[in-house]
Amino acid sequence: MLLRLRLGLRGALGWARSCRLPGPGWSRALSGALRLQETGDRRSVYNPLVQTARGYARPVKKRKQALPSHLDDLPPTMLKKDYANVPIIDKVDDVVKRLLSLEMASQREKVKIKTQQLIEKVRRTPSDNGSFEVQTAILTAKIQTHQEHLQMHPKDKSNRRRMLMAIDRRKKLLKYLRRTRYETFEHTCKQLGIQYTLPPLYCRRMTRRWAAKKAFCLKVFNEVQKLKAPERLKQRREWQAKARAAKEQTLQSEGTPV
């Protein structure tokens, strides 16, 4: 071991002298360390090469702070969704109630209860499970869950992709509600805490190439419609003949006595 250290210090000394490194006393420090090792002195030598190799300075890991969650408003004493309506739940022991409560529940079960609470706020009737408002509430719960996961794991690309897909889907549903039933749209946004912003107006600069391409596409479309016109006319006449025959058969059946 001593021979390896001696050869290593000699190599470093030769390299420092050949490269002529800046800084006063660089080669002298190496030669002094070499002499101490050769004479067998066991005293500690303050050498930058030796000090950095020891690796005393290690980074201290900071504890992650607990981030606020949209599930914090759920009381821990609330029962799980599957056991809330059981008739004998009031007669069981307190330990069993604690096991069946949200205190021992998983993240998925808590998200189910939160989703049900959001659905109850916006559903039209007690049996409504598929309207646009209910779909918006389900997507809102999913988006909040994905956002919390991305705060803890920002490099999760698949989760980010699912969140963006859910946001696009919710945006389409809200756009339809805003166009058809504006009062329902306002009520849904208010109950779910959604801040809806209008999409920016799409403005494309018209170029000569784009105008020529558009004119060519319109010309091709018109030619295709002309080629399909006789076939469509024939099909329309067949439909009209079938409808006329069915109407006459209905009138004959009504006129004949049973």
C-alpha positions as CSV (number, residue, x, y, z in Angstrom):
1,M,0.0,0.0,0.0
2,L,2.8,2.4,0.9
3,L,4.5,1.6,-2.4
4,R,1.4,2.4,-4.4
5,L,0.9,5.7,-2.6
6,R,4.6,6.6,-3.2
7,L,4.3,5.8,-7.0
8,G,1.1,7.8,-7.2
9,L,2.6,10.8,-5.6
10,R,5.7,10.7,-7.8
11,G,3.4,10.5,-10.9
12,A,1.4,13.5,-9.7
13,L,4.6,15.5,-9.0
14,G,5.9,14.8,-12.5
15,W,2.6,15.7,-14.1
16,A,2.5,19.0,-12.1
17,R,6.0,19.9,-13.1
18,S,5.5,19.1,-16.7
19,C,2.2,21.0,-17.0
20,R,3.3,23.9,-14.9
21,L,0.1,24.4,-13.0
22,P,-0.7,27.9,-11.7
23,G,-0.5,28.7,-8.0
24,P,2.4,29.0,-5.7
25,G,3.8,26.0,-3.9
26,W,1.9,23.3,-5.9
27,S,4.9,21.2,-6.7
28,R,6.5,21.9,-3.2
29,A,3.4,20.6,-1.5
30,L,3.5,17.4,-3.5
31,S,7.3,17.0,-2.8
32,G,6.8,17.6,0.9
33,A,4.0,15.0,1.0
34,L,6.3,12.6,-0.8
35,R,9.2,13.1,1.6
36,L,6.9,12.6,4.6
37,Q,5.7,9.3,3.1
38,E,9.2,8.2,2.3
39,T,10.5,9.0,5.8
40,G,7.6,7.1,7.4
41,D,6.1,10.2,9.2
42,R,2.5,9.4,10.2
43,R,1.4,13.1,10.7
44,S,-1.6,14.3,8.8
45,V,-0.8,16.2,5.6
46,Y,-3.1,19.0,4.4
47,N,-3.1,18.1,0.8
48,P,-6.0,18.9,-1.6
49,L,-5.6,15.6,-3.3
50,V,-5.8,13.7,0.0
51,Q,-8.6,15.8,1.5
52,T,-10.9,15.5,-1.5
53,A,-10.4,11.7,-1.7
54,R,-11.7,11.2,1.8
55,G,-15.2,12.4,0.9
56,Y,-16.2,13.9,4.2
57,A,-18.6,16.4,2.8
58,R,-21.9,14.7,1.8
59,P,-25.1,16.4,0.7
60,V,-27.8,16.5,3.4
61,K,-31.2,15.3,2.0
62,K,-34.0,17.7,2.8
63,R,-37.3,16.4,3.9
64,K,-40.2,16.9,1.6
65,Q,-42.9,19.1,3.0
66,A,-46.4,17.7,3.1
67,L,-48.4,19.4,0.3
68,P,-52.1,20.2,0.7
69,S,-54.4,17.7,-0.9
70,H,-58.0,17.9,-2.1
71,L,-58.8,14.9,0.2
72,D,-58.0,16.7,3.4
73,D,-61.6,17.8,3.9
74,L,-62.7,14.1,4.2
75,P,-63.2,13.3,7.9
76,P,-61.2,10.2,9.0
77,T,-64.2,8.8,10.9
78,M,-66.3,8.5,7.7
79,L,-66.9,5.0,6.6
80,K,-65.8,3.6,3.3
81,K,-68.2,3.6,0.3
82,D,-68.9,-0.1,0.4
83,Y,-69.8,-0.1,4.1
84,A,-71.6,3.2,4.5
85,N,-75.2,1.8,3.9
86,V,-74.8,-1.5,5.8
87,P,-77.7,-1.8,8.3
88,I,-75.7,-3.5,11.1
89,I,-72.7,-1.1,10.9
90,D,-74.0,0.7,14.1
91,K,-73.8,-2.5,16.2
92,V,-70.2,-3.4,15.4
93,D,-67.2,-2.7,17.7
94,D,-65.2,0.5,17.6
95,V,-62.1,-1.3,16.4
96,V,-64.1,-2.6,13.4
97,K,-65.5,0.8,12.7
98,R,-62.0,2.2,12.7
99,L,-60.8,-0.5,10.3
100,L,-63.7,0.3,7.9
101,S,-63.2,4.1,8.2
102,L,-61.2,6.4,6.0
103,E,-58.4,6.4,8.5
104,M,-57.4,3.0,7.3
105,A,-58.5,3.5,3.7
106,S,-56.2,3.7,0.7
107,Q,-55.8,6.6,-1.7
108,R,-58.1,5.0,-4.3
109,E,-61.0,4.6,-1.9
110,K,-60.7,8.2,-0.8
111,V,-60.7,9.3,-4.4
112,K,-63.9,7.3,-5.0
113,I,-65.6,9.1,-2.1
114,K,-64.4,12.5,-3.2
115,T,-65.7,11.8,-6.7
116,Q,-69.1,10.8,-5.4
117,Q,-69.3,14.0,-3.4
118,L,-68.5,16.1,-6.5
119,I,-71.1,14.2,-8.5
120,E,-73.8,14.9,-5.8
121,K,-73.2,18.6,-6.3
122,V,-73.9,18.8,-10.0
123,R,-76.1,15.8,-10.9
124,R,-79.6,16.6,-12.2
125,T,-81.5,13.7,-10.6
126,P,-80.6,11.1,-8.0
127,S,-80.3,8.5,-10.9
128,D,-78.2,10.7,-13.1
129,N,-74.8,9.0,-13.8
130,G,-73.8,10.0,-17.3
131,S,-74.8,13.6,-18.0
132,F,-72.2,16.2,-19.1
133,E,-72.1,17.6,-15.6
134,V,-71.4,14.2,-14.0
135,Q,-68.6,13.5,-16.5
136,T,-67.1,16.9,-15.7
137,A,-67.1,16.1,-12.0
138,I,-65.4,12.8,-12.5
139,L,-62.7,14.3,-14.7
140,T,-62.2,17.1,-12.2
141,A,-61.4,14.5,-9.4
142,K,-59.0,12.7,-11.7
143,I,-57.2,15.9,-12.7
144,Q,-56.8,17.0,-9.0
145,T,-55.3,13.5,-8.2
146,H,-52.9,13.7,-11.1
147,Q,-51.8,17.2,-10.1
148,E,-51.0,16.1,-6.6
149,H,-49.0,13.1,-7.9
150,L,-47.0,15.3,-10.3
151,Q,-46.1,17.6,-7.4
152,M,-44.4,14.7,-5.7
153,H,-43.1,13.0,-8.8
154,P,-42.6,15.7,-11.5
155,K,-40.8,13.3,-13.9
156,D,-43.8,10.9,-14.3
157,K,-44.5,11.5,-18.0
158,S,-47.3,9.0,-18.4
159,N,-49.2,10.6,-15.5
160,R,-48.7,14.0,-17.1
161,R,-50.1,12.6,-20.4
162,R,-53.2,11.2,-18.7
163,M,-53.8,14.6,-16.9
164,L,-53.5,16.5,-20.1
165,M,-55.9,14.1,-21.9
166,A,-58.4,14.6,-19.0
167,I,-58.1,18.4,-19.2
168,D,-58.8,18.3,-22.9
169,R,-61.8,16.1,-22.4
170,R,-63.2,18.4,-19.7
171,K,-62.6,21.4,-21.8
172,K,-64.7,20.0,-24.6
173,L,-67.6,19.1,-22.2
174,L,-67.5,22.6,-20.7
175,K,-67.5,24.2,-24.2
176,Y,-70.6,22.2,-25.1
177,L,-72.4,23.2,-21.9
178,R,-71.5,26.8,-22.4
179,R,-72.9,26.7,-25.9
180,T,-76.1,24.8,-25.1
181,R,-77.1,25.5,-21.4
182,Y,-75.2,28.5,-20.1
183,E,-76.9,28.4,-16.6
184,T,-75.9,24.8,-16.1
185,F,-72.4,25.7,-17.2
186,E,-72.1,28.4,-14.6
187,H,-73.5,26.2,-11.9
188,T,-71.1,23.4,-12.7
189,C,-68.1,25.7,-12.7
190,K,-69.1,27.3,-9.4
191,Q,-69.7,24.0,-7.6
192,L,-66.5,22.3,-8.9
193,G,-64.3,25.4,-8.5
194,I,-63.3,25.5,-12.2
195,Q,-62.1,28.8,-13.6
196,Y,-63.0,28.6,-17.3
197,T,-61.0,30.7,-19.7
198,L,-62.0,31.2,-23.4
199,P,-59.6,29.7,-25.9
200,P,-57.6,32.1,-28.0
201,L,-58.8,33.1,-31.4
202,Y,-57.1,31.1,-34.1
203,C,-55.6,33.4,-36.7
204,R,-53.6,32.0,-39.6
205,R,-51.7,34.1,-42.0
206,M,-52.9,33.6,-45.6
207,T,-50.1,32.8,-48.0
208,R,-50.2,32.3,-51.8
209,R,-49.4,28.6,-51.4
210,W,-52.1,28.1,-48.8
211,A,-54.7,29.9,-51.0
212,A,-53.8,27.8,-54.0
213,K,-54.0,24.6,-52.0
214,K,-57.4,25.5,-50.6
215,A,-58.7,26.3,-54.1
216,F,-57.4,23.0,-55.4
217,C,-59.0,21.1,-52.5
218,L,-62.4,22.8,-53.1
219,K,-62.2,22.0,-56.8
220,V,-61.5,18.3,-56.1
221,F,-64.4,18.2,-53.6
222,N,-66.8,19.6,-56.1
223,E,-65.7,17.1,-58.8
224,V,-66.2,14.2,-56.4
225,Q,-69.7,15.5,-55.5
226,K,-70.6,15.7,-59.2
227,L,-69.4,12.1,-59.7
228,K,-71.5,10.9,-56.7
229,A,-74.6,12.9,-57.7
230,P,-76.2,10.2,-60.0
231,E,-75.7,7.4,-57.4
232,R,-77.2,9.5,-54.7
233,L,-80.2,10.5,-56.8
234,K,-80.8,6.8,-57.6
235,Q,-80.6,5.9,-53.9
236,R,-82.9,8.7,-52.9
237,R,-85.5,7.5,-55.5
238,E,-85.3,4.0,-54.1
239,W,-85.9,5.3,-50.6
240,Q,-88.9,7.3,-51.8
241,A,-90.3,4.3,-53.6
242,K,-89.9,2.1,-50.5
243,A,-91.6,4.7,-48.3
244,R,-94.5,5.1,-50.8
245,A,-95.0,1.3,-50.9
246,A,-95.0,1.0,-47.1
247,K,-97.5,3.9,-46.8
248,E,-99.8,2.3,-49.3
249,Q,-99.6,-1.1,-47.6
250,T,-100.4,0.6,-44.3
251,L,-103.5,2.2,-45.8
252,Q,-104.7,-1.0,-47.3
253,S,-104.3,-2.9,-44.0
254,E,-106.2,-0.2,-42.2
255,G,-109.0,-0.2,-44.8
256,T,-109.6,-4.0,-44.8
257,P,-111.9,-5.3,-42.0
258,V,-110.4,-7.8,-39.5
